[in-house]
Amino acid sequence: MDINGKTELFCLIGSPVGHSGSPAMYNYSFHRTNMNCAYLAFDVELAKTKEVVDSLKALGCRGFNVTMPCKTRVAELADELSDAAALIGACNTVVIKDGRLYGHNTDGIGFVKNLKEHGVDVKDKVMAVMGAGGAATAIQVQSALEGAKKIYIFNRRDEFYPNAESTAKKISEKLPEVDVEVYPLEDSRVLYEKVQKSHILVNATKVGMKPMEEESLIQDLSVFRPDLVVADAVYNPRETKLLREAMEKGCKTVLGGIGMLLRQGEAAFNIFTGEDMPAQEVYEKFFQ
C-alpha cells in the first residue's frame, strides 16, 4: 500500500533498534490485511522516553512497541496497564486512544501461546524458570495468570535477584493460589531437585545466546526425561545447547525462542488493530 494522507502510524521505540525485524513484520502484515498503516523504528534513549511518548500522542500515533531500555519508564507513563504489565512493571505494547496510554506486555503471552501451539498448557503445571530479567519475569507472570500451580524461580545472586524476589511477592499478593519460590541459581542441588518436580523447564537467561552458544545452565543431563517440556527464550541460535541436549536425552517437547518471538508479535498486532496477523505467512517469510 502507498503511504498517503490517511496512513496511520505505529512504531517501535528503544535503543538500539537498527537490528529490529519489527518494521518488516508489521508492514508486511498491514499490507496483507489491507490496512492503511505504516510502522517505523525510532532510536530513543531512556532519558527522552517521556518527551518522545508525548510527541507520539500529539502526532496521533495509534500505538507503539517498546524495547529496552524504555519498557519500565513507559509503564510508569501509562494511564492504564493490563494485569500482566502491572505485575511485570514493564510495557512492550502501548495503544493510544483518546490521548490515553493503554499499556500491555505480550512477551509472556507469546510464550504461553507458543506452548499451547505445541500441545502444552501451563494450567495446573509446575514450572522451573531460570532467569529474573524482563523476558523471565513476563514468562513467570503470564504463566501465573494462566493458572500455573507452582513456579520455581532461579537466578544468580546478582543485581536481578531482588527482582526475582519482588516478582514472587507480587504474584503471591495478586494470585495467592499460585505458589512461587525463589532460589539462587548457583545452588545446583536445589535446581536439579526442583526440575525433577517440574513439568516445564524454561531458560530465560542469555546463556545459550551467541556468543555463549556452547554453554548451558544444566550440567547434570540426568534431569532430562521424556515428559519434561524444555523451552528456551533464546532464538539465536535456533537450537541452543540446552535444547540439543534435552532432545538427545529423550525430551519429547523441546521449544526454541523463535515461536515465542512470533507469537508475542502476533499478540501485539491484535492489540493494535483488533485483527489477526497472518502469522503463518510471517513465519515463513521472516522466521524460517
C-alpha positions in Angstrom: 0.0 0.0 0.0 1.2 3.5 -0.7 1.5 5.9 2.2 -1.0 8.8 1.9 -2.6 11.5 4.0 -4.7 8.9 5.8 -2.0 6.5 6.7 -1.9 5.7 10.4 1.4 5.4 12.3 2.7 2.6 14.6 6.2 2.4 15.7 8.9 0.9 17.9 10.9 2.9 20.5 14.0 2.0 22.4 17.7 1.7 21.8 19.3 0.2 19.8 16.5 -0.6 17.2 18.5 -0.8 14.0 18.6 -4.6 14.1 14.8 -4.9 14.7 12.7 -7.1 12.4 9.5 -5.5 13.7 9.1 -2.9 10.9 9.3 -5.6 8.2 7.0 -7.9 10.1 4.3 -5.3 10.8 4.4 -3.6 7.5 4.1 -6.9 5.7 1.1 -7.8 7.9 -0.6 -4.4 7.3 -0.2 -5.0 3.6 -1.6 -8.5 3.7 -4.6 -7.4 5.8 -5.2 -4.3 3.6 -4.7 -1.8 6.4 -3.6 1.8 5.6 -0.9 1.8 8.3 2.9 2.1 8.5 5.4 1.0 11.1 8.7 2.7 11.8 11.5 2.3 14.4 12.9 5.2 16.4 16.1 5.0 18.4 15.1 6.5 21.8 17.3 7.0 24.8 15.8 6.3 28.3 16.1 10.0 29.3 14.0 11.0 26.3 11.2 8.5 26.8 8.6 10.9 28.1 9.4 13.5 25.5 9.0 11.0 22.7 5.8 9.5 24.1 4.2 12.9 24.4 5.2 13.7 20.9 3.7 10.4 19.6 0.4 11.3 21.3 0.5 14.8 19.8 1.1 13.4 16.3 -1.8 11.0 16.5 0.2 7.8 16.6 -2.1 4.8 17.1 0.3 2.7 19.1 3.9 1.6 19.7 6.1 -1.2 20.8 8.8 -0.7 23.4 12.1 -2.4 23.7 14.9 -1.8 26.2 15.8 0.5 27.9 12.3 2.1 27.9 9.9 -0.6 29.0 9.8 0.3 32.7 9.6 4.0 32.1 6.7 3.6 29.6 4.8 1.5 32.2 5.2 4.5 34.6 3.8 6.8 32.0 0.8 4.6 31.0 -2.7 5.7 32.1 -3.9 2.0 32.3 -2.0 -1.2 32.5 -3.0 -4.8 31.7 -2.7 -7.2 34.6 0.5 -8.7 33.2 2.1 -5.3 32.5 1.2 -4.1 36.0 2.7 -7.2 37.7 5.8 -7.1 35.4 6.2 -3.4 35.8 7.1 -3.0 32.1 5.3 -2.5 28.8 6.3 -3.7 25.4 3.0 -2.7 23.6 1.0 0.5 24.0 -2.2 1.6 22.4 -3.0 5.3 22.2 -6.7 6.1 22.3 -8.3 9.5 23.0 -4.9 10.7 24.3 -4.6 8.0 26.9 -1.9 5.3 27.0 -3.0 1.7 27.5 0.0 -0.5 28.3 0.4 -4.2 27.7 3.1 -6.8 27.9 2.9 -9.6 25.2 6.2 -11.4 25.9 4.6 -13.8 28.4 1.5 -14.1 26.1 3.8 -15.2 23.3 5.5 -17.8 25.5 2.3 -19.3 26.7 0.6 -19.3 23.3 3.7 -21.0 21.7 3.4 -23.7 24.3 -0.2 -24.2 23.5 0.6 -24.4 19.8 2.7 -27.5 20.8 0.1 -29.1 23.0 1.3 -27.8 26.3 -1.0 -25.9 28.7 0.6 -24.2 31.8 -2.6 -24.5 33.8 -2.0 -26.6 36.9 1.6 -27.2 35.9 4.8 -26.9 38.0 7.5 -24.8 36.3 11.2 -24.1 36.9 12.2 -20.8 35.2 15.9 -19.8 35.1 16.2 -16.0 35.0 14.8 -12.9 36.5 15.2 -10.3 33.8 12.5 -8.9 31.5 11.7 -12.0 29.5 11.8 -14.2 32.5 9.5 -12.0 34.6 7.0 -11.9 31.7 7.0 -15.7 31.4 6.6 -16.1 35.2 3.8 -13.6 35.5 1.8 -14.7 32.4 2.1 -18.4 33.5 0.8 -17.5 36.9 -2.1 -15.5 35.4 -3.0 -18.5 33.2 -3.1 -20.9 36.1 0.3 -22.4 36.8 0.2 -24.3 40.1 3.8 -23.6 41.2 6.7 -21.6 39.8 10.3 -22.1 40.9 12.4 -19.0 40.0 16.2 -19.5 39.8 18.6 -16.6 39.3 22.2 -15.9 40.2 22.7 -13.7 43.3 23.3 -10.6 41.1 21.5 -7.3 40.6 18.5 -9.2 39.2 18.0 -11.4 42.3 15.9 -8.8 44.1 13.7 -8.6 41.0 13.1 -12.4 41.3 12.0 -11.9 45.0 9.9 -8.9 44.0 8.1 -10.9 41.2 7.4 -13.7 43.6 5.9 -11.3 46.1 3.7 -9.6 43.5 2.4 -12.8 42.2 1.7 -14.1 45.7 -0.3 -11.0 46.5 -2.3 -10.9 43.3 -2.7 -14.7 42.9 -2.3 -16.4 46.3 -3.3 -19.7 44.8 0.0 -19.8 42.8 3.0 -21.0 44.9 6.2 -19.1 43.9 9.6 -19.9 45.4 12.9 -18.2 44.6 16.3 -19.9 44.8 19.9 -18.9 43.8 20.9 -20.5 40.5 24.3 -21.3 42.0 22.7 -24.0 44.2 22.7 -26.7 41.6 21.5 -29.4 44.0 18.2 -27.4 44.6 17.9 -26.6 40.9 18.0 -30.2 39.8 15.7 -31.3 42.7 13.1 -28.7 41.6 13.5 -29.6 37.9 12.7 -33.2 38.8 9.4 -32.0 40.4 8.6 -29.7 37.4 6.5 -30.3 34.2 8.2 -27.4 32.4 11.8 -26.1 32.4 12.5 -22.7 31.0 15.7 -20.9 30.2 15.0 -17.2 30.1 18.6 -16.0 30.6 21.2 -15.1 27.9 23.1 -18.3 28.4 23.0 -20.2 25.1 22.7 -17.0 23.1 25.6 -16.0 20.8 28.4 -15.8 21.8 27.5 -18.2 24.6 26.0 -20.8 22.3 28.2 -23.6 23.7 27.0 -23.0 27.2 24.1 -24.4 29.2 22.9 -23.9 32.8 22.0 -27.6 33.0 25.1 -29.7 33.6 23.5 -32.8 35.1 21.8 -34.2 32.0 20.1 -36.9 34.1 17.4 -34.3 34.9 16.1 -34.6 31.4 13.2 -37.1 31.0 10.7 -37.8 28.2 7.8 -36.0 29.9 9.8 -32.8 30.8 8.9 -29.9 28.5 12.1 -27.8 27.8 11.7 -24.3 26.5 14.3 -21.6 25.7 13.6 -17.9 25.3 16.8 -17.6 23.2 16.1 -17.6 19.5 19.7 -17.0 18.1 20.8 -19.7 17.7 17.5 -21.5 16.9 18.8 -24.6 18.7 20.7 -23.9 21.9 22.9 -26.4 23.7 20.2 -26.8 26.3 17.6 -27.8 23.7 20.0 -30.1 21.8 21.0 -32.0 25.0 17.3 -32.2 26.1 16.4 -33.8 22.8 19.4 -36.2 22.9 18.2 -37.3 26.4 14.7 -38.0 25.1 12.6 -35.0 26.0 9.6 -35.1 23.6 8.7 -31.4 23.6 11.6 -29.0 23.1 10.9 -25.4 22.1 13.2 -22.6 21.0 12.5 -18.9 21.4 11.5 -18.2 17.8 7.9 -19.3 18.4 7.7 -17.0 21.5 9.0 -14.1 19.4 6.5 -14.7 16.6 3.5 -15.1 19.0 4.3 -12.0 21.1 4.3 -10.0 17.8 1.1 -11.6 16.8 -0.5 -10.7 20.1 0.7 -7.1 19.8 -0.7 -6.8 16.3 -4.1 -8.0 17.6 -4.0 -5.4 20.4 -3.1 -2.7 17.9 -5.6 -3.4 15.3 -8.2 -5.9 16.6 -7.3 -8.1 13.6 -5.3 -11.3 13.3 -1.8 -11.2 12.0 -1.1 -13.6 9.1 1.2 -15.5 11.4 2.0 -18.5 9.2 2.9 -16.2 6.3 5.0 -14.0 8.6 6.8 -17.1 10.0 7.6 -18.4 6.5 8.8 -15.1 5.2 10.8 -13.8 8.2 11.5 -16.5 10.7 12.4 -19.7 8.7 
